[in-house]
Amino acid sequence: MAKKIYTKKLTYAGMSLCLLSFFAFILSTAGALADPVGKLVYNNVFTNKIDFLFTPDIFAYVNTYGLSCALAIFSLVAFFTSARAKGKKKLDGAFAGFLILFPLVVMITKGIMIYYVTVKGHFSNAITMGYDNDKFRVALSLADDVLPFIAAFLLFIGGLVIAGRLMGEDFAVEIPVAAKTPDNAPAPIPMTTPQEQSFAQPDMSQFRKPDNAEPVMSQSVVEPEIPQQTEPIEPPTETAEQPVEQTSPEKCPHCGSELKSGAKFCSVCGNKV
């Protein structure tokens, strides 16, 4: 019997998770590239030229857009994983847990940033009374948080879909694959050594006694079992006992074979004399 390795639930990805992870990758990548792309657009649209929008160096860029870059990489991994498992059951509960937890953290973080930009910041004043370049900066800073938030929400929905499918799946037991023998393979011949053949038990079928054969008593029986008397025993009479000399017949009255002196049973047929 094969040994069981582990038991877990598996499910397939489907086209929905592939599309959700693909759009999440596009949105998170757009949020991560907001600063360099925004600088190019700003220099081509407005008269005054700038060297950067929000991040002057690489360290500031990682601090500002690091979460968006991580979400873009995570979305790309989720897309390729779901594409491989689109028609096969390869996704387990760990994958669904990652799709739910990490996007949830991103949604909470970006939600706080959106609240800070729209409520606590100068978003409304810049949109209504600011210059065009100020409106562009504020809108781009808001897009930097909104796009990753939407991407994380799409991945979160995909994780819930996989978790729901796993709840409806049966447990899949993985066992080691045994070597398959062909159907027309000859039956294996047992190999025995000469020593094993010498101790092999002989076939006793030829020595079996037929069902209608009469039992034969062995001569080595010293005290044979006397059958119980079925006839009622008559009470003894008060006549004088006379010694009766009992002599065994010379031949068996049943089979006619010769008897030994003093024998009570026939050694051939086993009947009582």
C-alpha positions as CSV (number, residue, x, y, z in Angstrom):
1,M,0.0,0.0,0.0
2,A,1.3,3.4,-1.0
3,K,2.3,5.8,1.8
4,K,0.3,9.1,1.9
5,I,2.5,12.2,1.8
6,Y,0.1,15.0,2.6
7,T,-3.5,16.0,2.1
8,K,-4.6,19.4,0.9
9,K,-7.2,21.2,-1.2
10,L,-6.3,22.4,-4.7
11,T,-8.2,24.4,-7.3
12,Y,-7.8,26.0,-10.7
13,A,-7.3,29.7,-11.4
14,G,-9.7,30.4,-14.2
15,M,-9.8,33.4,-16.6
16,S,-11.0,35.8,-14.0
17,L,-7.9,35.7,-11.9
18,C,-5.7,36.1,-15.0
19,L,-7.5,39.2,-16.0
20,L,-7.6,40.7,-12.5
21,S,-3.9,40.1,-12.0
22,F,-3.1,41.5,-15.5
23,F,-5.0,44.8,-14.9
24,A,-3.5,45.0,-11.4
25,F,0.0,44.8,-12.9
26,I,-0.8,47.6,-15.4
27,L,-2.2,49.9,-12.8
28,S,0.5,49.3,-10.2
29,T,3.2,49.8,-12.9
30,A,1.6,53.1,-13.9
31,G,1.6,54.2,-10.3
32,A,5.3,53.3,-9.9
33,L,6.2,55.2,-13.1
34,A,4.2,58.3,-12.2
35,D,7.3,60.4,-11.3
36,P,9.5,59.9,-14.4
37,V,6.5,59.8,-16.8
38,G,5.0,62.9,-15.1
39,K,8.3,64.8,-15.5
40,L,8.3,64.2,-19.2
41,V,4.7,65.3,-19.6
42,Y,5.3,68.4,-17.5
43,N,8.4,69.5,-19.5
44,N,6.6,69.0,-22.8
45,V,3.3,70.8,-21.7
46,F,4.5,73.6,-19.5
47,T,7.0,76.3,-20.2
48,N,9.2,76.1,-17.2
49,K,11.4,73.0,-17.1
50,I,11.9,70.8,-14.0
51,D,14.4,68.0,-13.1
52,F,11.9,66.0,-10.9
53,L,8.4,66.1,-9.6
54,F,8.5,64.5,-6.1
55,T,11.7,62.4,-5.8
56,P,15.1,64.1,-6.3
57,D,17.1,60.9,-5.9
58,I,16.8,57.1,-5.9
59,F,16.4,56.8,-2.2
60,A,13.4,59.2,-2.2
61,Y,12.0,57.3,-5.2
62,V,12.2,54.0,-3.3
63,N,10.6,55.6,-0.2
64,T,7.7,57.0,-2.3
65,Y,7.1,54.4,-4.9
66,G,8.5,51.3,-3.2
67,L,5.1,49.9,-2.3
68,S,3.8,50.4,-5.9
69,C,6.9,48.6,-7.3
70,A,6.4,45.7,-4.9
71,L,2.7,45.5,-5.9
72,A,3.6,45.5,-9.6
73,I,6.0,42.5,-9.1
74,F,3.5,40.7,-7.0
75,S,0.8,41.2,-9.6
76,L,3.2,39.9,-12.3
77,V,3.9,36.7,-10.3
78,A,0.2,36.2,-9.7
79,F,-0.5,36.6,-13.4
80,F,2.0,33.9,-14.5
81,T,0.9,31.6,-11.7
82,S,-2.7,31.9,-12.6
83,A,-1.9,31.5,-16.3
84,R,-0.2,28.2,-15.5
85,A,-3.1,27.0,-13.3
86,K,-5.9,28.2,-15.6
87,G,-7.1,24.7,-16.5
88,K,-5.3,22.6,-13.8
89,K,-5.8,22.3,-10.1
90,K,-2.5,23.7,-8.8
91,L,-3.5,26.6,-6.4
92,D,-3.7,26.0,-2.7
93,G,-4.7,27.9,0.3
94,A,-1.3,29.6,0.7
95,F,-1.6,31.3,-2.6
96,A,-5.1,32.5,-1.8
97,G,-3.8,33.8,1.6
98,F,-1.1,35.9,-0.1
99,L,-3.6,37.3,-2.6
100,I,-5.8,38.5,0.3
101,L,-3.2,39.7,2.9
102,F,-0.7,41.6,0.9
103,P,-3.2,43.6,-1.2
104,L,-5.1,44.3,2.0
105,V,-2.0,45.9,3.5
106,V,-1.5,48.0,0.3
107,M,-5.2,49.1,0.4
108,I,-4.9,50.3,4.0
109,T,-1.7,52.2,3.4
110,K,-2.8,53.8,0.2
111,G,-6.2,54.6,1.7
112,I,-4.6,56.6,4.4
113,M,-2.5,58.5,1.8
114,I,-5.6,59.3,-0.2
115,Y,-7.3,60.6,2.8
116,Y,-4.4,62.7,3.7
117,V,-4.1,64.2,0.2
118,T,-7.8,64.9,-0.3
119,V,-8.9,66.0,3.2
120,K,-5.8,67.1,5.1
121,G,-3.9,68.5,2.1
122,H,-4.5,71.4,-0.2
123,F,-6.1,69.4,-2.9
124,S,-9.3,71.4,-3.2
125,N,-7.5,74.8,-3.2
126,A,-5.0,73.7,-5.8
127,I,-7.7,72.4,-8.1
128,T,-9.9,75.4,-7.8
129,M,-7.5,78.4,-7.5
130,G,-4.1,77.1,-8.4
131,Y,-2.1,77.3,-11.6
132,D,-2.1,74.6,-14.2
133,N,1.2,73.2,-13.1
134,D,0.0,73.1,-9.5
135,K,-3.1,71.2,-10.6
136,F,-0.9,68.8,-12.5
137,R,1.3,68.1,-9.5
138,V,-1.7,67.5,-7.1
139,A,-3.5,65.3,-9.6
140,L,-0.4,63.2,-10.2
141,S,0.3,62.8,-6.5
142,L,-3.3,61.6,-6.1
143,A,-3.0,59.2,-9.0
144,D,0.2,57.8,-7.4
145,D,-2.0,56.5,-4.5
146,V,-5.3,55.8,-6.3
147,L,-3.8,53.5,-9.0
148,P,-2.1,51.1,-6.6
149,F,-5.2,51.1,-4.4
150,I,-7.3,50.0,-7.4
151,A,-4.7,47.3,-8.3
152,A,-4.6,46.0,-4.8
153,F,-8.4,45.9,-4.7
154,L,-8.4,43.7,-7.9
155,L,-5.9,41.3,-6.4
156,F,-7.9,41.2,-3.2
157,I,-11.1,40.2,-5.2
158,G,-9.0,37.5,-6.9
159,G,-7.9,36.1,-3.6
160,L,-11.5,35.9,-2.4
161,V,-12.5,34.1,-5.6
162,I,-9.7,31.4,-5.1
163,A,-10.6,31.1,-1.4
164,G,-14.3,30.5,-2.3
165,R,-13.3,27.8,-4.9
166,L,-11.1,26.1,-2.3
167,M,-14.0,25.8,0.1
168,G,-16.0,23.9,-2.5
169,E,-13.2,21.5,-3.5
170,D,-12.5,18.1,-2.1
171,F,-9.3,17.1,-0.4
172,A,-6.6,15.9,-2.9
173,V,-4.3,13.1,-1.6
174,E,-0.9,13.0,-3.2
175,I,0.8,9.5,-3.2
176,P,4.0,8.3,-4.9
177,V,3.5,7.0,-8.4
178,A,4.3,3.3,-8.6
179,A,5.8,1.6,-11.7
180,K,3.0,0.6,-14.0
181,T,3.3,-2.9,-15.5
182,P,1.8,-3.5,-18.9
183,D,-1.3,-5.5,-19.2
184,N,0.2,-8.3,-21.4
185,A,3.2,-8.8,-19.1
186,P,3.8,-12.4,-18.1
187,A,3.2,-13.5,-14.6
188,P,6.3,-13.6,-12.4
189,I,7.8,-17.0,-11.8
190,P,8.7,-17.6,-8.2
191,M,12.4,-18.5,-7.8
192,T,13.4,-21.1,-5.2
193,T,16.8,-22.3,-4.2
194,P,17.6,-26.0,-4.1
195,Q,17.6,-25.8,-0.3
196,E,14.1,-24.4,-0.3
197,Q,13.0,-27.1,-2.7
198,S,14.3,-29.8,-0.4
199,F,12.2,-28.5,2.4
200,A,9.1,-27.9,0.3
201,Q,6.0,-29.7,1.4
202,P,4.7,-32.4,-1.0
203,D,1.4,-32.3,-2.6
204,M,-1.0,-34.3,-0.3
205,S,-3.9,-34.2,-2.7
206,Q,-3.1,-37.7,-4.0
207,F,-3.2,-39.1,-0.4
208,R,-6.6,-37.7,0.4
209,K,-9.2,-40.1,1.4
210,P,-12.5,-40.2,-0.5
211,D,-15.6,-39.0,1.2
212,N,-17.4,-42.5,1.1
213,A,-14.3,-44.4,2.4
214,E,-14.7,-46.3,5.6
215,P,-12.4,-45.2,8.5
216,V,-9.5,-47.5,9.1
217,M,-8.1,-47.9,12.6
218,S,-4.4,-47.9,13.0
219,Q,-2.7,-50.9,14.7
220,S,-0.8,-48.6,17.0
221,V,-4.0,-47.8,18.9
222,V,-3.8,-49.5,22.3
223,E,-7.1,-48.5,23.8
224,P,-9.7,-48.0,21.1
225,E,-12.7,-45.9,21.9
226,I,-15.7,-48.2,22.6
227,P,-19.0,-46.8,21.2
228,Q,-21.7,-46.1,23.7
229,Q,-24.4,-48.7,24.1
230,T,-27.8,-47.6,22.8
231,E,-29.8,-50.7,24.0
232,P,-31.1,-50.6,27.6
233,I,-29.2,-52.7,30.0
234,E,-31.2,-55.6,31.5
235,P,-30.9,-56.0,35.3
236,P,-28.8,-59.0,36.2
237,T,-30.5,-62.2,37.2
238,E,-29.8,-64.1,40.3
239,T,-28.7,-67.2,38.5
240,A,-25.4,-68.8,39.3
241,E,-22.5,-67.3,37.4
242,Q,-20.7,-69.8,35.2
243,P,-17.4,-69.0,33.7
244,V,-17.7,-68.5,30.0
245,E,-14.7,-68.9,27.9
246,Q,-14.6,-66.2,25.2
247,T,-12.6,-67.0,22.2
248,S,-12.1,-64.6,19.3
249,P,-12.9,-65.9,15.9
250,E,-10.1,-66.7,13.6
251,K,-11.6,-64.6,10.7
252,C,-13.4,-61.2,10.7
253,P,-17.1,-61.8,10.2
254,H,-17.3,-58.5,8.2
255,C,-14.4,-58.6,5.8
256,G,-13.1,-62.2,6.2
257,S,-9.5,-61.3,7.0
258,E,-7.6,-63.2,9.6
259,L,-7.5,-62.0,13.1
260,K,-4.8,-62.1,15.7
261,S,-5.4,-63.9,19.0
262,G,-7.2,-61.8,21.5
263,A,-8.0,-59.1,19.0
264,K,-11.3,-57.2,19.5
265,F,-11.2,-55.1,16.4
266,C,-10.3,-56.0,12.8
267,S,-7.1,-54.4,11.7
268,V,-8.3,-54.1,8.1
269,C,-11.9,-52.8,8.3
270,G,-11.8,-51.5,11.9
271,N,-15.1,-53.1,12.9
272,K,-15.7,-54.7,16.2
273,V,-15.4,-58.5,16.3
